Amino acid sequence: MQFQQIRRCVFIAFGIALFGLPFGCKPSNCNVNDTASSTAGEIHVFYPKYWEDSIQDIFANTSFLADSNLIRFEENRKDTDPQYYESLYDFELQSADQLGETDPQTGKPFNTYGLTWIIDPRATVYNQSQFHVTSNPSLKDTLIDGVYCTWMRNVWAKEQVVLCLHDSHSAGENLSGAWIKKHQAYLCKQTKFFEWSTATAASPRRHPALEQNAYSDSISSLIEGKYNIKPCISAELKWVQATNDFIWLRHENSQYHSNIMVNIYPLSDSAFSRSMAVKWRNQSTKKYLKTAEGTWVEVSESGQFPVRFFNANGGDEGSEFMMNGWYTELNTDRRGPFIRRIIKDSVNQRIIAIDGFLFAPNQPRLHLMRELEIMVNLFAVKS
């Protein structure tokens, strides 16, 4: 997407002069050595050594994993589809004996990834001290077809979700590749729920897949102070523009443009209506997101990329909802996916829409869109 550059530069310069925004990469004071880190949309699976020959078949023999970059945001897979939740994630597979080792690429221990599954048929790992319920209460512990599924928070690092699959009443024969395939959608759904709740419980809100530092903290404080909205954003996003009813943050490189947009409307039934949601988005983008050709951005009405509405994760349907689809830049061949969360803020008599949209032609989009989705979902209204 090619938006007008001069306005952006002027506004950034104004922001530096007025607010003294730091553009360096000084780590946030809230980041500590045991902070979890990972890539958005990625689950690290640790498996027993004797599963080496079968593990690839368990996690990589279905179409939604073979082409997971396209499924969710190009086919708009619905959450009633059994393949919906698996298509949200890539699975990185490592032997369980690497749990205590260091990742040579990141320099951090393997066990500090944000989302971790441990396949532990004989409960060898689960019986270790860090999993004792007295010191680290489980988020959820349930028995499914002879296998215990235990989710825990911050086992080895902060803002981490760990799922341990173990079988305490046998030699581990209940836990098999067939069991994982059968229940994978449920495991993904629960993991995603705890991923949100763990980041929401942090103060300030932190997510392992977002790079957050002094710059992102300063932008977050600025937005909170002026708009009574508490964001959780990546330091890759740079401040582009802001008015009384519009905020625009953007990360741009030669491969893709990633954007967060916030729209603020007076409280009204139409502004919070699903039937009017497309119209309200189009009004905002026509006003603020002009293209280099002098046209603007609108929600695509193509049947190939239908607009879809759904309930916000854990939110009350009467106070917020989500929609996603594709936008198009009129009279160009540029387009991309978006995800939008619409919140009724009755206390402050307004409607807030947080929108993540992406332009990434011929690029893998799973991680990029999952990162935007994380940020959209972790915004909070300050009453």
VOPAGU-2260 file (C-alpha; in pm, 1 decimal, decimal comma):
REM VOPAGU-2260
SITE   aa  ch    i         X         Y         Z
SITE  MET   A    0       0,0       0,0       0,0
SITE  GLN   A    1     146,0     335,1     -97,9
SITE  PHE   A    2       9,1     611,2     121,8
SITE  GLN   A    3     124,6     970,4     111,4
SITE  GLN   A    4     471,3     991,4     259,3
SITE  ILE   A    5     502,4    1363,9     331,4
SITE  ARG   A    6     217,6    1369,1     585,1
SITE  ARG   A    7     369,8    1075,3     768,8
SITE  CYS   A    8     714,2    1235,2     795,7
SITE  VAL   A    9     570,0    1565,3     915,2
SITE  PHE   A   10     363,1    1393,3    1181,0
SITE  ILE   A   11     650,0    1179,3    1304,8
SITE  ALA   A   12     870,6    1485,7    1330,1
SITE  PHE   A   13     591,3    1661,4    1517,3
SITE  GLY   A   14     560,1    1365,5    1754,2
SITE  ILE   A   15     930,4    1368,3    1830,1
SITE  ALA   A   16     930,0    1742,0    1895,8
SITE  LEU   A   17     614,1    1744,4    2103,9
SITE  PHE   A   18     639,6    1421,1    2298,2
SITE  GLY   A   19    1008,7    1335,7    2277,3
SITE  LEU   A   20     927,3     985,5    2150,3
SITE  PRO   A   21    1229,3     753,4    2176,6
SITE  PHE   A   22    1300,2     571,0    1849,6
SITE  GLY   A   23    1579,3     353,8    1981,3
SITE  CYS   A   24    1562,1      -8,4    2084,3
SITE  LYS   A   25    1632,5      23,6    2452,2
SITE  PRO   A   26    1465,8    -272,4    2625,1
SITE  SER   A   27    1156,4    -206,6    2830,3
SITE  ASN   A   28    1198,7    -202,2    3205,0
SITE  CYS   A   29     935,0    -474,4    3216,2
SITE  ASN   A   30    1142,0    -715,5    3007,2
SITE  VAL   A   31    1347,3    -953,3    3219,3
SITE  ASN   A   32    1577,1   -1243,6    3144,6
SITE  ASP   A   33    1309,8   -1507,0    3196,1
SITE  THR   A   34    1059,3   -1346,7    2958,2
SITE  ALA   A   35     915,1   -1595,1    2709,6
SITE  SER   A   36     968,6   -1531,6    2339,4
SITE  SER   A   37     836,4   -1691,6    2023,3
SITE  THR   A   38     698,9   -1627,2    1677,4
SITE  ALA   A   39     330,4   -1542,2    1641,4
SITE  GLY   A   40     122,2   -1840,7    1536,9
SITE  GLU   A   41     382,1   -2096,3    1642,7
SITE  ILE   A   42     357,8   -2381,3    1894,0
SITE  HIS   A   43     673,6   -2566,7    1996,5
SITE  VAL   A   44     607,0   -2936,3    2044,9
SITE  PHE   A   45     851,0   -3149,2    2245,6
SITE  TYR   A   46     809,9   -3522,6    2186,4
SITE  PRO   A   47     971,3   -3837,1    2332,6
SITE  LYS   A   48    1277,2   -3962,9    2145,8
SITE  TYR   A   49    1108,4   -4289,4    2050,0
SITE  TRP   A   50     843,3   -4091,7    1852,4
SITE  GLU   A   51    1112,2   -3963,6    1613,7
SITE  ASP   A   52     997,2   -4172,4    1316,0
SITE  SER   A   53     627,8   -4079,1    1340,6
SITE  ILE   A   54     616,7   -3720,3    1468,6
SITE  GLN   A   55     627,5   -3553,8    1125,9
SITE  ASP   A   56     327,3   -3758,1    1010,1
SITE  ILE   A   57     128,3   -3665,2    1321,7
SITE  PHE   A   58     162,4   -3289,9    1270,1
SITE  ALA   A   59     227,1   -3243,1     899,0
SITE  ASN   A   60       9,2   -3469,6     688,3
SITE  THR   A   61    -300,4   -3251,6     650,8
SITE  SER   A   62    -373,6   -2977,9     399,5
SITE  PHE   A   63    -427,0   -2701,6     654,9
SITE  LEU   A   64     -75,3   -2752,1     784,3
SITE  ALA   A   65      81,9   -2793,6     441,3
SITE  ASP   A   66     -55,6   -2456,7     330,4
SITE  SER   A   67    -134,4   -2280,6     653,8
SITE  ASN   A   68     -37,7   -1938,0     514,4
SITE  LEU   A   69    -355,1   -1922,1     306,6
SITE  ILE   A   70    -624,2   -2116,9     486,3
SITE  ARG   A   71    -746,7   -1881,4     752,7
SITE  PHE   A   72    -732,5   -1543,6     583,9
SITE  GLU   A   73    -792,5   -1640,4     222,9
SITE  GLU   A   74   -1055,4   -1907,4     272,0
SITE  ASN   A   75   -1212,3   -1752,0     582,7
SITE  ARG   A   76   -1238,0   -2085,8     754,6
SITE  LYS   A   77   -1508,1   -2071,3    1021,5
SITE  ASP   A   78   -1453,4   -2171,2    1382,4
SITE  THR   A   79   -1712,4   -2448,2    1341,3
SITE  ASP   A   80   -1476,6   -2618,1    1096,0
SITE  PRO   A   81   -1265,2   -2888,0    1270,7
SITE  GLN   A   82    -957,8   -2757,2    1086,8
SITE  TYR   A   83   -1006,4   -2394,9    1194,9
SITE  TYR   A   84    -793,8   -2397,4    1510,6
SITE  GLU   A   85    -510,7   -2606,2    1367,0
SITE  SER   A   86    -480,6   -2358,4    1080,8
SITE  LEU   A   87    -396,8   -2082,0    1329,8
SITE  TYR   A   88     -59,1   -2234,5    1410,1
SITE  ASP   A   89     261,7   -2375,9    1272,4
SITE  PHE   A   90     417,6   -2653,8    1479,7
SITE  GLU   A   91     790,8   -2654,3    1552,2
SITE  LEU   A   92     896,3   -3005,5    1654,1
SITE  GLN   A   93    1181,9   -3084,4    1892,8
SITE  SER   A   94    1286,7   -3387,2    2089,7
SITE  ALA   A   95    1204,0   -3368,0    2461,3
SITE  ASP   A   96    1571,0   -3407,8    2551,1
SITE  GLN   A   97    1623,4   -3055,4    2410,1
SITE  LEU   A   98    1397,6   -2895,7    2672,4
SITE  GLY   A   99    1692,5   -2791,5    2885,0
SITE  GLU   A  100    1914,7   -2685,0    2595,7
SITE  THR   A  101    1965,8   -2345,3    2432,9
SITE  ASP   A  102    1829,4   -2252,7    2092,3
SITE  PRO   A  103    2137,0   -2162,3    1882,3
SITE  GLN   A  104    1932,3   -1916,9    1675,1
SITE  THR   A  105    1791,7   -1711,0    1962,4
SITE  GLY   A  106    2040,2   -1783,3    2241,1
SITE  LYS   A  107    1749,5   -1856,3    2477,9
SITE  PRO   A  108    1657,1   -2191,9    2636,5
SITE  PHE   A  109    1418,1   -2402,4    2429,7
SITE  ASN   A  110    1181,8   -2419,4    2726,1
SITE  THR   A  111    1115,3   -2043,0    2723,0
SITE  TYR   A  112     900,3   -2041,4    2411,9
SITE  GLY   A  113     565,7   -1868,2    2457,8
SITE  LEU   A  114     345,2   -2161,1    2353,8
SITE  THR   A  115     479,2   -2507,1    2437,2
SITE  TRP   A  116     328,8   -2855,3    2413,6
SITE  ILE   A  117     503,7   -3146,3    2582,2
SITE  ILE   A  118     410,2   -3497,6    2468,0
SITE  ASP   A  119     493,4   -3692,8    2781,8
SITE  PRO   A  120     325,8   -4037,7    2766,4
SITE  ARG   A  121     482,2   -4171,3    3087,8
SITE  ALA   A  122     461,3   -3838,4    3279,5
SITE  THR   A  123     841,2   -3822,4    3307,9
SITE  VAL   A  124     851,3   -3445,5    3260,0
SITE  TYR   A  125     524,4   -3380,1    3440,9
SITE  ASN   A  126     651,6   -3542,6    3760,0
SITE  GLN   A  127     927,9   -3282,1    3791,4
SITE  SER   A  128     903,7   -3013,7    4058,7
SITE  GLN   A  129     803,4   -2721,6    3833,7
SITE  PHE   A  130     476,3   -2897,8    3757,7
SITE  HIS   A  131     376,5   -2945,1    4122,2
SITE  VAL   A  132      28,8   -2799,9    4163,3
SITE  THR   A  133     116,8   -2653,6    4502,9
SITE  SER   A  134     380,4   -2422,9    4351,6
SITE  ASN   A  135     225,3   -2366,2    4008,4
SITE  PRO   A  136    -153,3   -2424,2    3995,4
SITE  SER   A  137    -278,4   -2551,4    3662,1
SITE  LEU   A  138    -494,0   -2339,7    3433,6
SITE  LYS   A  139    -687,6   -2648,7    3334,9
SITE  ASP   A  140    -649,3   -3019,1    3402,7
SITE  THR   A  141    -877,7   -3256,7    3217,7
SITE  LEU   A  142    -881,2   -3628,2    3130,3
SITE  ILE   A  143    -966,3   -3718,0    2768,3
SITE  ASP   A  144    -968,4   -4079,6    2650,5
SITE  GLY   A  145    -719,3   -4184,3    2916,6
SITE  VAL   A  146    -481,7   -3889,5    2865,4
SITE  TYR   A  147    -437,2   -3600,3    3108,5
SITE  CYS   A  148    -421,7   -3257,4    2946,5
SITE  THR   A  149    -268,5   -3007,2    3187,5
SITE  TRP   A  150    -226,0   -2641,7    3093,3
SITE  MET   A  151      -1,7   -2432,7    3317,1
SITE  ARG   A  152     110,5   -2069,7    3312,7
SITE  ASN   A  153     470,1   -1942,5    3335,7
SITE  VAL   A  154     638,7   -2276,6    3401,5
SITE  TRP   A  155     985,3   -2166,3    3284,5
SITE  ALA   A  156     925,8   -1804,8    3175,1
SITE  LYS   A  157     677,7   -1521,6    3211,0
SITE  GLU   A  158     371,3   -1492,5    2985,9
SITE  GLN   A  159     413,4   -1855,3    2881,5
SITE  VAL   A  160     149,4   -2125,5    2829,0
SITE  VAL   A  161     259,9   -2487,4    2861,0
SITE  LEU   A  162      41,3   -2788,6    2779,5
SITE  CYS   A  163     162,7   -3122,8    2912,3
SITE  LEU   A  164      -1,3   -3435,3    2769,2
SITE  HIS   A  165      64,3   -3724,9    3003,8
SITE  ASP   A  166     -73,0   -4062,9    3106,4
SITE  SER   A  167     -37,9   -4130,9    3476,4
SITE  HIS   A  168    -225,8   -4463,3    3489,3
SITE  SER   A  169     -42,5   -4669,5    3228,6
SITE  ALA   A  170     288,1   -4706,8    3053,6
SITE  GLY   A  171     178,9   -4433,2    2816,9
SITE  GLU   A  172     -12,5   -4642,5    2563,3
SITE  ASN   A  173    -321,4   -4416,9    2581,2
SITE  LEU   A  174    -127,9   -4125,9    2429,1
SITE  SER   A  175     -64,1   -4191,2    2060,9
SITE  GLY   A  176     -44,3   -4009,2    1731,4
SITE  ALA   A  177    -404,2   -4105,0    1659,1
SITE  TRP   A  178    -512,9   -3950,1    1990,1
SITE  ILE   A  179    -338,1   -3622,4    1905,1
SITE  LYS   A  180    -496,2   -3604,2    1559,1
SITE  LYS   A  181    -839,1   -3671,7    1705,4
SITE  HIS   A  182    -816,2   -3401,2    1972,3
SITE  GLN   A  183    -584,9   -3147,5    1809,8
SITE  ALA   A  184    -859,4   -2890,9    1741,1
SITE  TYR   A  185    -963,0   -2891,4    2108,4
SITE  LEU   A  186    -602,6   -2861,1    2225,8
SITE  CYS   A  187    -544,6   -2564,5    1993,7
SITE  LYS   A  188    -866,8   -2393,5    2099,9
SITE  GLN   A  189    -782,6   -2418,4    2469,4
SITE  THR   A  190    -422,6   -2311,4    2410,9
SITE  LYS   A  191    -539,0   -2002,0    2223,8
SITE  PHE   A  192    -779,5   -1911,2    2504,7
SITE  PHE   A  193    -502,4   -1932,7    2765,4
SITE  GLU   A  194    -263,9   -1745,2    2534,4
SITE  TRP   A  195    -499,9   -1443,9    2550,1
SITE  SER   A  196    -573,1   -1470,6    2920,7
SITE  THR   A  197    -206,0   -1502,7    3018,5
SITE  ALA   A  198    -109,2   -1190,6    2822,9
SITE  THR   A  199    -411,5   -1002,8    2959,4
SITE  ALA   A  200    -317,4   -1089,8    3318,5
SITE  ALA   A  201      28,9    -935,4    3277,8
SITE  SER   A  202      74,5    -575,0    3387,3
SITE  PRO   A  203     154,5    -409,5    3156,7
SITE  ARG   A  204      19,5    -649,0    2898,8
SITE  ARG   A  205     295,1    -858,0    2744,0
SITE  HIS   A  206     291,0   -1120,3    2470,8
SITE  PRO   A  207     590,3   -1343,9    2382,9
SITE  ALA   A  208     536,4   -1295,5    2008,0
SITE  LEU   A  209     560,1    -915,4    2025,2
SITE  GLU   A  210     886,3    -725,4    2044,6
SITE  GLN   A  211     817,3    -465,3    2313,6
SITE  ASN   A  212    1070,5    -209,9    2431,1
SITE  ALA   A  213    1102,2     151,4    2548,3
SITE  TYR   A  214     967,1     285,0    2218,9
SITE  SER   A  215     652,4      69,6    2218,0
SITE  ASP   A  216     603,5     146,2    2588,4
SITE  SER   A  217     620,2     520,3    2522,0
SITE  ILE   A  218     370,4     497,6    2236,4
SITE  SER   A  219     139,0     288,4    2453,5
SITE  SER   A  220     158,8     546,0    2734,5
SITE  LEU   A  221      87,8     827,0    2491,8
SITE  ILE   A  222    -220,0     652,2    2350,9
SITE  GLU   A  223    -345,6     562,1    2697,3
SITE  GLY   A  224    -306,4     916,5    2821,8
SITE  LYS   A  225    -476,9    1084,1    2527,9
SITE  TYR   A  226    -744,4     830,0    2432,2
SITE  ASN   A  227    -807,4     621,3    2747,9
SITE  ILE   A  228    -718,7     311,0    2548,4
SITE  LYS   A  229    -449,5      69,7    2668,2
SITE  PRO   A  230    -269,8     -90,1    2372,7
SITE  CYS   A  231     -34,1    -386,2    2356,7
SITE  ILE   A  232     178,1    -323,1    2048,5
SITE  SER   A  233     499,0    -433,5    1882,2
SITE  ALA   A  234     799,0    -200,3    1872,1
SITE  GLU   A  235     817,3    -262,5    1496,7
SITE  LEU   A  236     512,0     -40,0    1451,2
SITE  LYS   A  237     591,2     328,0    1409,3
SITE  TRP   A  238     358,9     616,4    1486,6
SITE  VAL   A  239     221,6     758,1    1158,0
SITE  GLN   A  240     -82,3     973,1    1231,7
SITE  ALA   A  241    -333,9    1059,3    1501,6
SITE  THR   A  242    -640,6    1282,1    1528,4
SITE  ASN   A  243    -920,9    1294,3    1782,0
SITE  ASP   A  244   -1092,1     997,3    1615,6
SITE  PHE   A  245    -810,5     812,3    1439,8
SITE  ILE   A  246    -475,6     646,2    1525,7
SITE  TRP   A  247    -246,2     483,8    1270,0
SITE  LEU   A  248      62,7     271,8    1347,9
SITE  ARG   A  249     262,3     105,8    1070,6
SITE  HIS   A  250     556,4    -123,4     997,0
SITE  GLU   A  251     684,7    -107,5     641,1
SITE  ASN   A  252     962,7    -286,7     454,8
SITE  SER   A  253    1024,1    -406,6      98,9
SITE  GLN   A  254     821,9    -728,3     149,0
SITE  TYR   A  255     511,3    -613,9     335,5
SITE  HIS   A  256     324,2    -335,2     514,5
SITE  SER   A  257     167,7    -417,7     851,6
SITE  ASN   A  258     -76,2    -171,9    1009,5
SITE  ILE   A  259    -279,9    -107,0    1322,9
SITE  MET   A  260    -562,3     145,4    1288,5
SITE  VAL   A  261    -792,2     269,1    1565,9
SITE  ASN   A  262   -1120,8     444,8    1485,0
SITE  ILE   A  263   -1329,8     622,7    1749,0
SITE  TYR   A  264   -1697,8     702,7    1687,6
SITE  PRO   A  265   -1971,6     861,1    1899,3
SITE  LEU   A  266   -2185,0     597,7    2070,9
SITE  SER   A  267   -2480,8     499,7    1851,4
SITE  ASP   A  268   -2670,4     186,8    1754,0
SITE  SER   A  269   -2551,0     210,5    1394,5
SITE  ALA   A  270   -2184,9     241,3    1489,9
SITE  PHE   A  271   -2209,0     -83,2    1688,3
SITE  SER   A  272   -2422,9    -268,1    1434,3
SITE  ARG   A  273   -2284,9    -563,7    1241,9
SITE  SER   A  274   -2499,7    -463,2     946,7
SITE  MET   A  275   -2332,6    -119,4     940,1
SITE  ALA   A  276   -1978,5    -227,9    1031,5
SITE  VAL   A  277   -1851,9    -235,8     672,4
SITE  LYS   A  278   -1996,9     109,9     602,3
SITE  TRP   A  279   -1831,9     259,4     912,9
SITE  ARG   A  280   -1492,9     110,4     818,8
SITE  ASN   A  281   -1522,0     241,9     463,6
SITE  GLN   A  282   -1606,4     590,1     591,6
SITE  SER   A  283   -1293,1     592,6     807,1
SITE  THR   A  284   -1056,4     457,3     543,0
SITE  LYS   A  285   -1194,8     693,3     277,2
SITE  LYS   A  286   -1124,7     983,6     511,9
SITE  TYR   A  287    -775,1     885,9     622,7
SITE  LEU   A  288    -621,0     615,6     400,4
SITE  LYS   A  289    -573,7     771,3      58,7
SITE  THR   A  290    -368,0     586,7    -201,7
SITE  ALA   A  291     -87,9     724,7    -417,6
SITE  GLU   A  292    -339,7     728,2    -704,9
SITE  GLY   A  293    -572,7     956,7    -511,4
SITE  THR   A  294    -832,7     685,9    -441,4
SITE  TRP   A  295    -901,5     518,9    -109,1
SITE  VAL   A  296    -939,9     185,3      67,1
SITE  GLU   A  297   -1265,8      -9,1      93,7
SITE  VAL   A  298   -1375,4    -349,2     220,8
SITE  SER   A  299   -1372,5    -598,6     -65,7
SITE  GLU   A  300   -1714,3    -722,8    -174,6
SITE  SER   A  301   -1566,0   -1012,4    -368,6
SITE  GLY   A  302   -1723,5   -1347,4    -297,1
SITE  GLN   A  303   -1374,3   -1493,2    -287,5
SITE  PHE   A  304   -1301,0   -1303,3      34,2
SITE  PRO   A  305   -1632,3   -1270,5     219,3
SITE  VAL   A  306   -1665,1   -1055,8     530,3
SITE  ARG   A  307   -1719,1   -1269,7     839,3
SITE  PHE   A  308   -1845,0   -1170,1    1185,1
SITE  PHE   A  309   -1778,0   -1358,5    1506,7
SITE  ASN   A  310   -1773,0   -1305,9    1880,7
SITE  ALA   A  311   -1459,7   -1157,5    2032,8
SITE  ASN   A  312   -1249,3   -1411,1    2219,8
SITE  GLY   A  313   -1403,6   -1429,6    2567,1
SITE  GLY   A  314   -1594,6   -1105,2    2512,6
SITE  ASP   A  315   -1961,0   -1027,9    2575,3
SITE  GLU   A  316   -2153,1   -1023,0    2246,2
SITE  GLY   A  317   -2343,6    -717,6    2365,5
SITE  SER   A  318   -2025,5    -516,1    2421,6
SITE  GLU   A  319   -1791,3    -620,7    2141,0
SITE  PHE   A  320   -1760,7    -830,0    1826,0
SITE  MET   A  321   -1506,3    -910,0    1555,2
SITE  MET   A  322   -1507,1    -908,8    1178,7
SITE  ASN   A  323   -1249,1   -1002,6     919,5
SITE  GLY   A  324   -1220,2   -1004,0     543,5
SITE  TRP   A  325   -1015,2    -831,0     277,0
SITE  TYR   A  326    -973,4    -468,4     182,4
SITE  THR   A  327    -895,9    -336,5    -165,2
SITE  GLU   A  328    -735,9     -13,5    -283,0
SITE  LEU   A  329    -972,2     120,3    -547,7
SITE  ASN   A  330    -846,2     127,3    -907,5
SITE  THR   A  331    -534,4     -71,2    -816,3
SITE  ASP   A  332    -444,5    -438,6    -784,8
SITE  ARG   A  333    -341,0    -392,5    -420,2
SITE  ARG   A  334    -538,0    -568,8    -149,9
SITE  GLY   A  335    -491,3    -762,0     170,2
SITE  PRO   A  336    -655,9    -918,7     475,5
SITE  PHE   A  337    -781,1    -731,8     781,7
SITE  ILE   A  338    -919,2    -819,5    1123,2
SITE  ARG   A  339   -1130,3    -569,6    1318,5
SITE  ARG   A  340   -1254,5    -563,5    1677,9
SITE  ILE   A  341   -1544,9    -331,1    1759,1
SITE  ILE   A  342   -1605,3    -232,9    2122,4
SITE  LYS   A  343   -1895,3     -48,2    2282,2
SITE  ASP   A  344   -1749,0     181,8    2547,8
SITE  SER   A  345   -2065,9     288,4    2729,6
SITE  VAL   A  346   -1875,3     458,9    3011,3
SITE  ASN   A  347   -1709,2     703,5    2773,2
SITE  GLN   A  348   -2003,4     714,6    2529,3
SITE  ARG   A  349   -1809,6     596,2    2226,4
SITE  ILE   A  350   -1744,1     306,1    1990,8
SITE  ILE   A  351   -1383,5     195,7    1945,6
SITE  ALA   A  352   -1270,5     -13,2    1647,8
SITE  ILE   A  353    -920,0    -163,0    1653,2
SITE  ASP   A  354    -816,1    -283,3    1310,3
SITE  GLY   A  355    -511,6    -478,4    1189,9
SITE  PHE   A  356    -453,5    -492,5     814,6
SITE  LEU   A  357    -174,8    -625,4     596,8
SITE  PHE   A  358     -35,8    -579,0     247,3
SITE  ALA   A  359     199,9    -870,4     175,0
SITE  PRO   A  360     182,7    -982,7    -188,5
SITE  ASN   A  361     332,2   -1329,1    -244,7
SITE  GLN   A  362     447,0   -1346,4     117,0
SITE  PRO   A  363     363,9   -1602,0     387,0
SITE  ARG   A  364      92,3   -1433,9     594,1
SITE  LEU   A  365      18,9   -1666,9     884,5
SITE  HIS   A  366     269,6   -1518,0    1130,8
SITE  LEU   A  367     208,5   -1159,9    1019,1
SITE  MET   A  368    -168,8   -1183,4    1055,7
SITE  ARG   A  369    -147,6   -1370,3    1383,5
SITE  GLU   A  370      73,0   -1090,6    1518,7
SITE  LEU   A  371    -186,7    -831,8    1416,5
SITE  GLU   A  372    -464,6   -1044,5    1564,3
SITE  ILE   A  373    -277,1   -1064,5    1894,7
SITE  MET   A  374    -243,5    -687,0    1913,3
SITE  VAL   A  375    -606,2    -626,3    1811,8
SITE  ASN   A  376    -727,7    -860,8    2083,8
SITE  LEU   A  377    -502,2    -725,2    2357,8
SITE  PHE   A  378    -614,3    -362,9    2332,2
SITE  ALA   A  379    -814,1    -265,8    2641,6
SITE  VAL   A  380   -1052,9      21,5    2709,2
SITE  LYS   A  381    -958,0     231,2    3009,9
SITE  SER   A  382   -1278,9     334,4    3187,7
